[in-house]
Amino acid sequence: MDEALKRIMAQTGRSLAGEAFKNAANSMQNFRVPTLEERMEFSSAAQTISSIAEEIRAWKEKTPQNYHLVVTLRTPDGRVMDVETLKAAAFQTFTAEGNIMGLPCMIAGHIATLALLCSYEETKGKSRAGFTVLLSELATEPPPTPEQTPGDTR
């Protein structure tokens, strides 16, 4: 540290440690716990897709007779994709598989760009398998705290 600063602090009767403690104590006075809404702002793709899956399941339960649920996604270039599967690929990315104009395809993107349209379409002929959300790879519960983890010495 600069000798001039040490000299000034010695003249004023303050130590470096005392000043650091005072600054830390002052900054703690302004500390506040984030609200639930603020914490949810940074949810992962897995959490978002899990929430979407619940909404889609609710829609699927209300499907009228002789109709099936259709889930579509608009790609960045404006095409419409009939989505068959949707899953989280990383913390903030997703992959969707389906078809565009009858051609099989897969798209990956940031969760902020995910926009799905759910609608009902009349079933004509053979019924479709339908839309699935792959949650088997996703954690639907928060990770355990150290108190809940057996054998953890932290």
Contact map, one row per residue, 1 for C-alpha under 8 A:
1110110000000000000000000000000000000000000000000000000000000000000000000000000000000000000000000000000000000000000000000000000000000000000000000000000000
1111110000000000000000000000000000000000000000000000000000000000000000000000000000000000000000000000000000000000000000000000000000000000000000000000000000
1111111000000000000000000000000000000000000000000000000000000000000000000000000000000000000000000000000000000000000000000000000000000000000000000000000000
0111111100000000000000000000000000000000000000000000000000000000000000000000000000000000000000000000000000000000000000000000000000000000000000000000000000
1111111110000000000000000000000000000000000000000000000000000000000000000000000000000000000000000000000000000000000000000000000000000000000000000000000000
1111111111000000000000000000000000000000000000000000000000000000000000000000000000000000000000000000000000000000000000000000000000000000000000000000000000
0011111111100000000000000000000000000000000000000000000000000000000000000000000000000000000000000000000000000000000000000000000000000000000000000000000000
0001111111110000000000000000000000000000000000000000000000000000000000000000000000000000000000000000000000000000000000000000000000000000000000000000000000
0000111111111111000000000000000000000000000000000000000000000000000000000000000000000000000000000000000000000000000000000000000000000000000000000000000000
0000011111111110000000000000000000000000000000000000000000000000000000000000000000000000000000000000000000000000000000000000000000000000000000000000000000
0000001111111100000000000000000000000000000000000000000000000000000000000000000000000000000000000000000000000000000000000000000000000000000000000000000000
0000000111111100000000000000000000000000000000000000000000000000000000000000000000000000000000000000000000000000000000000000000000000000000000000000000000
0000000011111110000000000000000000000000000000000000000000000000000000000000000000000000000000000000000000000000000000000000000000000000000000000000000000
0000000011111111011000000000000000000000000000000000000000000000000000000000000000000000000000000000000000000000000000000000000000000000000000000000000000
0000000011001111111000000000000000000000000000000000000000000000000000000000000000000000000000000000000000000000000000000000000000000000000000000000000000
0000000010000111111100000000000000000000000000000000000000000000000000000000000000000000000000000000000000000000000000000000000000000000000000000000000000
0000000000000011111110000000000000000000000000000000000000000000000000000000000000000000000000000000000000000000000000000000000000000000000000000000000000
0000000000000111111111000000000000000000000000000000000000000000000000000000000000000000000000000000000000000000000000000000000000000000000000000000000000
0000000000000111111111100000000000000000000000000000000000000000000000000000000000000000000000000000000000000000000000000000000000000000000000000000000000
0000000000000001111111110000000000000000000000000000000000000000000000000000000000000000000000000000000000000000000000000000000000000000000000000000000000
0000000000000000111111111000000000000000000000000000000000000000000000000000000000000000000000000000000000000000000000000000000000000000000000000000000000
0000000000000000011111111100000000000000000000000000000000000000000000000000000000000000000000000000000000000000000000000000000000000000000000000000000000
0000000000000000001111111110000000000000000000000000000000000000000000000000000000000000000000000000000000000000000000000000000000000000000000000000000000
0000000000000000000111111111000000000000000000000000000000000000000000000000000000000000000000000000000000000000000000000000000000000000000000000000000000
0000000000000000000011111111100000000000000000000000000000000000000000000000000000000000000000000000000000000000000000000000000000000000000000000000000000
0000000000000000000001111111110000000000000000000000000000000000000000000000000000000000000000000000000000000000000000000000000000000000000000000000000000
0000000000000000000000111111111000000000000000000000000000000000000000000000000000000000000000000000000000000000000000000000000000000000000000000000000000
0000000000000000000000011111111000000000000000000000000000000000000000000000000000000000000000000000000000000000000000000000000000000000000000000000000000
0000000000000000000000001111111000000000000000000000000000000000000000000000000000000000000000000000000000000000000000000000000000000000000000000000000000
0000000000000000000000000111111100000000000000000000000000000000000000000000000000000000000000000000000000000000000000000000000000000000000000000000000000
0000000000000000000000000011111110000000000000000000000000000000000000000000000000000000000000000000000000000000000000000000000000000000000000000000000000
0000000000000000000000000000011111000000000000000000000000000000000000000000000000000000000000000000000000000000000000000000000000000000000000000000000000
0000000000000000000000000000001111100000000000000000000000000000000000000000000000000000000000000000000000000000000000000000000000000000000000000000000000
0000000000000000000000000000000111111110000000000000000000000000000000000000000000000000000000000000000000000000000000000000000000000000000000000000000000
0000000000000000000000000000000011111110000000000000000000000000000000000000000000000000000000000000000000000000000000000000000000000000000000000000000000
0000000000000000000000000000000001111111000000000000000000000000000000000000000000000000000000000000000000000000000000000000000000000000000000000000000000
0000000000000000000000000000000001111111100000000000000000000000000000000000000000000000000000000000000000000000000000000000000000000000000000000000000000
0000000000000000000000000000000001111111110000000000000000000000000000000000000000000000000000000000000000000000000000000000000000000000000000000000000000
0000000000000000000000000000000001111111111000000000000000000000000000000000000000000000000000000000000000000000000000000000000000000000000000000000000000
0000000000000000000000000000000000011111111000000000000000000000000000000000000000000000000000000000000000000000000000000000000000000000000000000000000000
0000000000000000000000000000000000001111111000000000000000000000000000000000000000000000000000000000000000000000000000000000000000000000000000000000000000
0000000000000000000000000000000000000111111100000000000000000000000000000000000000000000000000000000000000000000000000000000000000000000000000000000000000
0000000000000000000000000000000000000011111110110000000000000000000000000000000000000000000000000000000000000000000000000000000000000000000000000000000000
0000000000000000000000000000000000000000011111110000000000000000000000000000000000000000001100000000000000000000000000000000000000000000000000000000000000
0000000000000000000000000000000000000000001111111000000000000000000000000000000000000001111111000000000000000010000000000000000000000000000000000000000000
0000000000000000000000000000000000000000000111111100000000000000000000000000000000000011001000000000000000000000000000000000000000000000011100000000000000
0000000000000000000000000000000000000000001111111110000000000000000000000000000000000000000000000000000000000000000000000000000000000000000100000000000000
0000000000000000000000000000000000000000001111111111000000000000000000000000000000000000000000000000000000000010000000000000000000000000000000000000000000
0000000000000000000000000000000000000000000011111111100000000000000000000000000000000111000000000000000000000000000000000000000000001000000000000000000000
0000000000000000000000000000000000000000000001111111110000000000000000000000000000000000000000000000000000000000000000000000000000000010000100000000000000
0000000000000000000000000000000000000000000000111111111000000000000000000000000000000000000000000000000000000000000000000000000000000000000000000000000000
0000000000000000000000000000000000000000000000011111111100000000000000000000000000000000000000000000000000000000000000000000000000000000000000000000000000
0000000000000000000000000000000000000000000000001111111110000000000000000000000000000000000000000000000000000000000000000000000000001000000000000000000000
0000000000000000000000000000000000000000000000000111111111000000000000000000000000000000000000000000000000000000000000000000000000000000000000000000000000
0000000000000000000000000000000000000000000000000011111111100000000000000000000000000000000000000000000000000000000000000000000000000000000000000000000000
0000000000000000000000000000000000000000000000000001111111110000000000000000000000000000000000000000000000000000000001000000000000000000000000000000000000
0000000000000000000000000000000000000000000000000000111111111000000000000000000000000000000000000000000000000000000000000000000000000000000000000000000000
0000000000000000000000000000000000000000000000000000011111111100000000000000000000000000000000000000000000000000000000000000000000000000000000000000000000
0000000000000000000000000000000000000000000000000000001111111110000010000000000000000000000000000000000000000000000000000000000000000000000000000000000000
0000000000000000000000000000000000000000000000000000000111111110000110000000000000000000000000000000000000000000000000000000000000000000000000000000000000
0000000000000000000000000000000000000000000000000000000011111110000000000000000000000000000000000000000000000000000000000000000000000000000000000000000000
0000000000000000000000000000000000000000000000000000000001111111000000000000000000000000000000000000000000000000000000000000000000000000000000000000000000
0000000000000000000000000000000000000000000000000000000000111111101110000000000000000000000000000000000000000000000000010000000000000000000000000000000000
0000000000000000000000000000000000000000000000000000000000000111111100000000000000000000000000000000000000000000000000000000000000000000000000000000000000
0000000000000000000000000000000000000000000000000000000000000011111000000000000000000000000000000000000000000000000000000000000000000000000000000000000000
0000000000000000000000000000000000000000000000000000000000000001111100000000000000000000000000000000000000000000000000000110000000000000000000000000000000
0000000000000000000000000000000000000000000000000000000000000011111110000000000000000000000000000000000000000000000000011110000000000000000000000000000000
0000000000000000000000000000000000000000000000000000000000010011011111000000000000000000000000000000000000000000000000011110001101000000000000000000000000
0000000000000000000000000000000000000000000000000000000000110010001111100000000000000000000000000000000000000000000001111000000001100000000000000000000000
0000000000000000000000000000000000000000000000000000000000000000000111110000000001100000000000000000000000000000000011111000000001100000000000000000000000
0000000000000000000000000000000000000000000000000000000000000000000011111000000001110000000000000000000000000000000111100000000000100000000000000000000000
0000000000000000000000000000000000000000000000000000000000000000000001111100000111100000000000000000000000000000000111000000000000000000000000000000000000
0000000000000000000000000000000000000000000000000000000000000000000000111110000111100000000000000000000000000000011110000000000000000000000000000000000000
0000000000000000000000000000000000000000000000000000000000000000000000011111011110000000000000000000000000000000001100000000000000000000000000000000000000
0000000000000000000000000000000000000000000000000000000000000000000000001111111110000000000000000000000000100000000000000000000000000000000000000000000000
0000000000000000000000000000000000000000000000000000000000000000000000000111111000000000000000000000000000000000000000000000000000000000000000000000000000
0000000000000000000000000000000000000000000000000000000000000000000000000011111000000000000000000000000000000000000000000000000000000000000000000000000000
0000000000000000000000000000000000000000000000000000000000000000000000000111111100000000000000000000000000000000000000000000000000000000000000000000000000
0000000000000000000000000000000000000000000000000000000000000000000000000111111110000000000000000001000000000000000000000000000000000000000000000000000000
0000000000000000000000000000000000000000000000000000000000000000000000011110011111000000000000000001000000000000000000000000000000000000000000000000000000
0000000000000000000000000000000000000000000000000000000000000000000000011110001111100000000000000111100000000000000000000000000000000000000000000000000000
0000000000000000000000000000000000000000000000000000000000000000000001111000000111110000000000000111000000000000000000000000000000000000000000000000000000
0000000000000000000000000000000000000000000000000000000000000000000001111000000011111100000000011110000000000000000000000000000000100000000000000000000000
0000000000000000000000000000000000000000000000000000000000000000000000100000000001111100000000011110000000000000000000000000000001110000000000000000000000
0000000000000000000000000000000000000000000000000000000000000000000000000000000000111110000000011100000000000000000000000000000000111100000000000000000000
0000000000000000000000000000000000000000000000001000000000000000000000000000000000111111000001111000000000000000000000000000000000011100000000000000000000
0000000000000000000000000000000000000000000001001000000000000000000000000000000000001111100001110000000000000000000000000000000000001110000000000000000000
0000000000000000000000000000000000000000000011001000000000000000000000000000000000000111111111100000000000000000000000000000000000000000010000000000000000
0000000000000000000000000000000000000000000010000000000000000000000000000000000000000011111111100000000000010000000000000000000000000000000000000000000000
0000000000000000000000000000000000000000000010000000000000000000000000000000000000000001111111000000000000000000000000000000000000000000000000000000000000
0000000000000000000000000000000000000000000111000000000000000000000000000000000000000001111110000000000000000000000000000000000000000000000000000000000000
0000000000000000000000000000000000000000000110000000000000000000000000000000000000000001111111000000000000000110000000000000000000000000000000000000000000
0000000000000000000000000000000000000000000010000000000000000000000000000000000000000001111111100000000000011110000000000000000000000000000000000000000000
0000000000000000000000000000000000000000000010000000000000000000000000000000000000000111110111110000000000011110000000000000000000000000000000000000000000
0000000000000000000000000000000000000000000000000000000000000000000000000000000000000111100011111000000001111000000000000000000000000000000000000000000000
0000000000000000000000000000000000000000000000000000000000000000000000000000000000111110000001111100000001110000000000000000000000000000000000000000000000
0000000000000000000000000000000000000000000000000000000000000000000000000000000000111100000000111110000111100000000000000000000000000000000000000000000000
0000000000000000000000000000000000000000000000000000000000000000000000000000000011111000000000011111000111000000000000000000000000000000000000000000000000
0000000000000000000000000000000000000000000000000000000000000000000000000000000011110000000000001111111111000000000000000000000000000000000000000000000000
0000000000000000000000000000000000000000000000000000000000000000000000000000001111000000000000000111111110000000000000000000000000000000000000000000000000
0000000000000000000000000000000000000000000000000000000000000000000000000000000010000000000000000011111000000000000000000000000000000000000000000000000000
0000000000000000000000000000000000000000000000000000000000000000000000000000000000000000000000000011111100000000000000000000000000000000000000000000000000
0000000000000000000000000000000000000000000000000000000000000000000000000000000000000000000000000011111110000000000000000000000000000000000000000000000000
0000000000000000000000000000000000000000000000000000000000000000000000000000000000000000000000001111011111000000000000000000000000000000000000000000000000
0000000000000000000000000000000000000000000000000000000000000000000000000000000000000000000000001111001111100000000000000000000000000000000000000000000000
0000000000000000000000000000000000000000000000000000000000000000000000000000000000000000000000111110000111110000000000000000000000000000000000000000000000
0000000000000000000000000000000000000000000000000000000000000000000000000010000000000000000000111000000011111000000000000000000000000000000000000000000000
0000000000000000000000000000000000000000000000000000000000000000000000000000000000000000100011110000000001111100000000000000000000000000000000000000000000
0000000000000000000000000000000000000000000000000000000000000000000000000000000000000000000011100000000000111110110000000000000000000000000000000000000000
0000000000000000000000000000000000000000000000000000000000000000000000000000000000000000000111000000000000011111110000000000000000000000000000000000000000
0000000000000000000000000000000000000000000010010000000000000000000000000000000000000000000111000000000000001111110000000000000000000000000000000000000000
0000000000000000000000000000000000000000000000000000000000000000000000000000000000000000000000000000000000000111110000000000000000000000000000000000000000
0000000000000000000000000000000000000000000000000000000000000000000000000000000000000000000000000000000000001111111000000000000000000000000000000000000000
0000000000000000000000000000000000000000000000000000000000000000000000001000000000000000000000000000000000001111111100000000000000000000000000000000000000
0000000000000000000000000000000000000000000000000000000000000000000000001100000000000000000000000000000000000000111110000000000000000000000000000000000000
0000000000000000000000000000000000000000000000000000000000000000000000111100000000000000000000000000000000000000011111000000000000000000000000000000000000
0000000000000000000000000000000000000000000000000000000000000000000001111000000000000000000000000000000000000000001111100000000000000000000000000000000000
0000000000000000000000000000000000000000000000000000000100000000000011110000000000000000000000000000000000000000000111110000000000000000000000000000000000
0000000000000000000000000000000000000000000000000000000000000000000011100000000000000000000000000000000000000000000011111000000000000000000000000000000000
0000000000000000000000000000000000000000000000000000000000000010001111000000000000000000000000000000000000000000000001111100000000000000000000000000000000
0000000000000000000000000000000000000000000000000000000000000000001111000000000000000000000000000000000000000000000000111110000000000000000000000000000000
0000000000000000000000000000000000000000000000000000000000000000011100000000000000000000000000000000000000000000000000011111000000000000000000000000000000
0000000000000000000000000000000000000000000000000000000000000000011100000000000000000000000000000000000000000000000000001111111000000000000000000000000000
0000000000000000000000000000000000000000000000000000000000000000000000000000000000000000000000000000000000000000000000000111111000000000000000000000000000
0000000000000000000000000000000000000000000000000000000000000000000000000000000000000000000000000000000000000000000000000011111000000000000000000000000000
0000000000000000000000000000000000000000000000000000000000000000000000000000000000000000000000000000000000000000000000000011111100000000000000000000000000
0000000000000000000000000000000000000000000000000000000000000000000100000000000000000000000000000000000000000000000000000011111110000000000000000000000000
0000000000000000000000000000000000000000000000000000000000000000000100000000000000000000000000000000000000000000000000000000011111000000000000000000000000
0000000000000000000000000000000000000000000000000000000000000000000000000000000000000000000000000000000000000000000000000000001111100000000000000000000000
0000000000000000000000000000000000000000000000000000000000000000000111000000000000010000000000000000000000000000000000000000000111110000000000000000000000
0000000000000000000000000000000000000000000000000000000000000000000011100000000000111000000000000000000000000000000000000000000011111000000000000000000000
0000000000000000000000000000000000000000000000000000000000000000000000000000000000011100000000000000000000000000000000000000000001111100000000000000000000
0000000000000000000000000000000000000000000000001000100000000000000000000000000000001110000000000000000000000000000000000000000000111110000000000000000000
0000000000000000000000000000000000000000000000000000000000000000000000000000000000001110000000000000000000000000000000000000000000011111110000000000000000
0000000000000000000000000000000000000000000000000100000000000000000000000000000000000010000000000000000000000000000000000000000000001111111100000000000000
0000000000000000000000000000000000000000000000000000000000000000000000000000000000000000000000000000000000000000000000000000000000000111111000000000000000
0000000000000000000000000000000000000000000000000000000000000000000000000000000000000000000000000000000000000000000000000000000000000111111000000000000000
0000000000000000000000000000000000000000000001000000000000000000000000000000000000000001000000000000000000000000000000000000000000000111111100000000000000
0000000000000000000000000000000000000000000001000000000000000000000000000000000000000000000000000000000000000000000000000000000000000011111111100000000000
0000000000000000000000000000000000000000000001100100000000000000000000000000000000000000000000000000000000000000000000000000000000000010011111000000000000
0000000000000000000000000000000000000000000000000000000000000000000000000000000000000000000000000000000000000000000000000000000000000000001111100000000000
0000000000000000000000000000000000000000000000000000000000000000000000000000000000000000000000000000000000000000000000000000000000000000001111110000000000
0000000000000000000000000000000000000000000000000000000000000000000000000000000000000000000000000000000000000000000000000000000000000000001011111000000000
0000000000000000000000000000000000000000000000000000000000000000000000000000000000000000000000000000000000000000000000000000000000000000000001111111100000
0000000000000000000000000000000000000000000000000000000000000000000000000000000000000000000000000000000000000000000000000000000000000000000000111111100000
0000000000000000000000000000000000000000000000000000000000000000000000000000000000000000000000000000000000000000000000000000000000000000000000011111100101
0000000000000000000000000000000000000000000000000000000000000000000000000000000000000000000000000000000000000000000000000000000000000000000000011111110100
0000000000000000000000000000000000000000000000000000000000000000000000000000000000000000000000000000000000000000000000000000000000000000000000011111110000
0000000000000000000000000000000000000000000000000000000000000000000000000000000000000000000000000000000000000000000000000000000000000000000000011111111100
0000000000000000000000000000000000000000000000000000000000000000000000000000000000000000000000000000000000000000000000000000000000000000000000000011111100
0000000000000000000000000000000000000000000000000000000000000000000000000000000000000000000000000000000000000000000000000000000000000000000000000000111110
0000000000000000000000000000000000000000000000000000000000000000000000000000000000000000000000000000000000000000000000000000000000000000000000000110111111
0000000000000000000000000000000000000000000000000000000000000000000000000000000000000000000000000000000000000000000000000000000000000000000000000000001111
0000000000000000000000000000000000000000000000000000000000000000000000000000000000000000000000000000000000000000000000000000000000000000000000000100000111
